[in-house]
Amino acid sequence: MNVEEISIKIQDMTIRGAGRIARYAAKALKDYSETFNGQSQEEFILGLDKAAARLISTRPTAISLFNGVQITIRGAKESSDLNSARDLVIKNADAFCELSNSAYDKMASYGSNLVQEPNMMAITICNSTAAISVIKAAFQAGKITGVYACETRPKNQGLITIRELAEAGVPVTLIVDSAMRYVMPEVSIAFIGTDSLESDGSVINKIGTQVLAATARDFEVPVYACAETYKFLPPSKAGQRVQIELRPIEEIIAPEDLPENVEVYNPVFDRVHPSLITGIITEIGVIRPSEVSEISEKYLEGI
Ligand code: RUB
């Protein structure tokens, strides 16, 4: 698929999830480099910048997309000639996808070691490949007995989660989002995905994550965010807040069913205060929210 085809699929959420959209953006830039048939490096860079901007514009909240694109195009402008620029983008894209895919096993191992007492119920929201990797590993290690999966209105990504967990043999119970407080007394640990990690350790993830984290705090349930280092806000954006994506009202109600004089508001991501986050499971280990800036400087240098 080319840049435009992948952009459309990210925008309409056929391709979704912070890790996956970043990998597809890298693949789109690889395709651009492989199929470029112009003659000059200037022309290549111009098109590359345009492709990068198009991909980044598709979804505003997941910083993984921005970082994945920057990591892929890094150094192309400074390359000595057209061929080395093209080769570099292809190499960067492959290396980024490899890093992203290999992060899951590492996070799974760090995350499953966090569970101290066996026979615990976990809870999750939305559909996070990172959180699911940790949950699967924790179950296989006999650390958790099952999972509550929130349905995740309005797009019901929880339905993807229950299918993936069931296929892996993990006992999973689907609940509507508003049942999370009702079941929380039975829960011992929460694993959530991450779209972006802001410099102060705030976790940006699917709408409803804030309710989940605040409810977990009330029941003294630890909350672990699963976030590969490329989901951290990079040094060039340190201290900034990511934009929370607003999506069409059709995701909530058919416009013809909407009574007159009624507004619909559809913010699709939440910002979870760092005080509600027990730890962040990354591919380099489990860190505290207060360590986010330091890790970002180290792993996203120059971005
Ligand atoms: C998906 C979502 C996921 C994170 C992390 O939102 O909030 O929890 O993206 O996912 P959407 P992963 O469905 O709107 O893309 O761990 O797969 O990167």
Residues whose N, C-alpha, C, O or C-beta is under 5 A from the ligand:
A	BS01	RUB	R16 G17 A18 G19 R20 I125 C126 N127 S128 T129 A130 A131 Q157 G193 T194 D195 N205 K206
